[in-house]
Amino acid sequence: MYATDNVTESKTIQRIYLEDNKTGEDGALYIAEWIKSNKALTTVNLGKNQIGNRGTEYLSDALQDNMVIRHILLQNNGIGDEGAHFLAEALKNKTTLDLLQLANNQIGAKGAQYLSTILQNNVSLYRLDLQHNHITDKGAAYIADVLKENTTLTALDLRSNKIGDKGMEFLAGAMEKNATLKELILRYNPSALCEVLEKVVIIRHAKTLHMEMKHIGYRGAKYISFDLQDNTTLTQLHLNDCNIGEQAAKYLADALNNNKILIKLTLEHNPLGSKEAQYLAKAFQHHPTLTFLYLGHNQLKDEAVQCIAHILETNTILTELSLNNNDIREQGAKYLADALNNNKTLTKLTLENNQIGSKGAQYLADALNINKTLNILTLKNNHIGSNGAEYLAEVLQRHPTVTFLELQNNQIENEGVQYLAHALETNQVLTSLRLDENHIGDQGAQYLAHALETNRTLTKLNLQKNQIGDQGVKHFANKLENNMTLKYLELNNNKISDWKIIAAIIDTRANQTLCKLKLRGNQITAIGANHLADVRKNRTTPIQLDLDDAVDLRCPHDGHRLRLCDKDSRQKMWSYPYATIRFTCIICKETSYDSSWHCSCSENGYDICEECASKQK
């Protein structure tokens, strides 16, 4: 007995679902005879029934006179190009059909040609699924031809076929003219261009597009440029590590000449050089909306930077420019400095991991004497030395806008710190200063501590990976009593061992603004860390101590090291408000709002109270 026997008794059924019933072509014949007498059927699902070409012929013949059919699902049925031909003839003029599911069959290129006639004539079909159907470049060409004129199809699934680069070219050409398709699925085809062409369709409706590490090259950039020119929705385009070379940059630049909406563009980790920079600079000089431009980790060097600098001379919109890791030297810094003399909009400039040297630092410092809009300057790892620090310190004494300065790993040493500390005594704007990895010792710490006694604006000072010992920290303990603004002091990986000096900083009665003190990688023992935890309890305002290297408590769920967190820090580590403000110690089971050693990897968090943590150590 067939599962179809019960179906044939009714003449008014609207939907039949007989998926995976081993119906075969004989069962398809029964269903077809019933369909001919049932004028109300809107949905037929015969997936996974191996009805083959002959069963498809029966169904197609029965559907000729059905005027209300909307959904036909025939996936996994062994249908070849002959069966596709039968369906195409039956459905090409249907005015009600809106979904056709033919995944996991064998229709091939010829079957794709037949089915394309449905797209050519049908005015209602909005979704067509042809995944896993052995469709080749030739089949893609047939589909592409009709897509150029089709105005109804919104979703087309061609994944896991045999479409190569040539077939992708055909489909890309169709996308230039088709404005209706919203979803095109092409993954798992033998072409590196699958994903980028999928994204081209998404661009039309999305605000952000990420294509990192896809190596799309010039052809992928060409596809993206199709929709970028007149796009009215996309505001962020991320093409990091996409093998954007000269031709690809030209395609993008040509598109951006017409684009009026893009706000953020990232092109990091690409082989961009002077030629590519020329194309992009021309497009950006007067771009009406581009605000953020990230070009780090390329091959720009000084010659290309000259082109980028031209953007700053004429563009009145750009606020952030990142040029890190580009082998920029003092001449490149001069090009940027000259542009900054007249620029009135750039607020952030990132030049870390270049080689501008002390002379390059001087050029930038001279520019800052004129430029009054730059807020953030990042010069990490640029070999500026103590002389470069002196040039920057001179301008910091009077500059009205720079609030954030990064000078890590620049061989500044104690001498350079002395210049910067002198600037901090009078500077009333700078809020964050990073001096990590600069061979700063106790003498440099003394200079900075003395400056903090009078400075009223700096909230964050980072001195990680230097050579500051107990004597240097003692200077901070003596001077921070009068400082009411510093909130974050980072001293990781120095030579500090005396916990009592750290306790003096924590226990300073006058200064209650310091809320985070980082001390990982020093020589403070576990016993000293426990003493510091006790001192911290007596403080009027909470302070977070980062002593992870001294107190090595770990979460049993995944081995994460526990962090000492107050209730606010615990809350920030979770994605929903008020989570784990109150905690229950996993050891003593006491509930508290105090600080805890915390890990947020599990559903309810993992917490050990400070008392139990002390006993653990």
Secondary structure, DSSP 8 states (H G I E B T S, - for coil): --THHHHTT-S---EEE-TTS--HHHHHHHHHHHHHH-S---EEE--SS--HHHHHHHHHHHHTT-SS--EEE--SS---HHHHHHHHHHHTT-SS--EEE--SS--HHHHHHHHHHHHHH-SS--EEE--SS---HHHHHHHHHHHTT--S--EEE--SS---HHHHHHHHHHHHH-----EEE-TTSS-TTHHHHHHHHHHTT-SEEE-TT---HHHHHHHHHHHHTT-SS--EEE-TTS---HHHHHHHHHHHHH-----EEE--SS---HHHHHHHHHHHTT-SS--EEE--SS--HHHHHHHHHHHHHH-SS--EEE--SS---HHHHHHHHHHHTT-SS--EEE--SS--HHHHHHHHHHHHTT-----EEE--SS--HHHHHHHHHHHHTT-SS--EEE--SS--HHHHHHHHHHHHHH-SS--EEE--SS---HHHHHHHHHHHTT-SS--EEE--SS--BHHHHHHHHHHGGG-SS--EEE-TTSB---HHHHHHHHT-SS-----EEE-TTSS--HHHHHHHHHHHHT-SS--EEE-TTTS--B-TTT--B-EEE-HHHHHHTSSSTTTTSSEE-TTT--EESS-EEEE-SSTT-EEEEHHHHHHH-
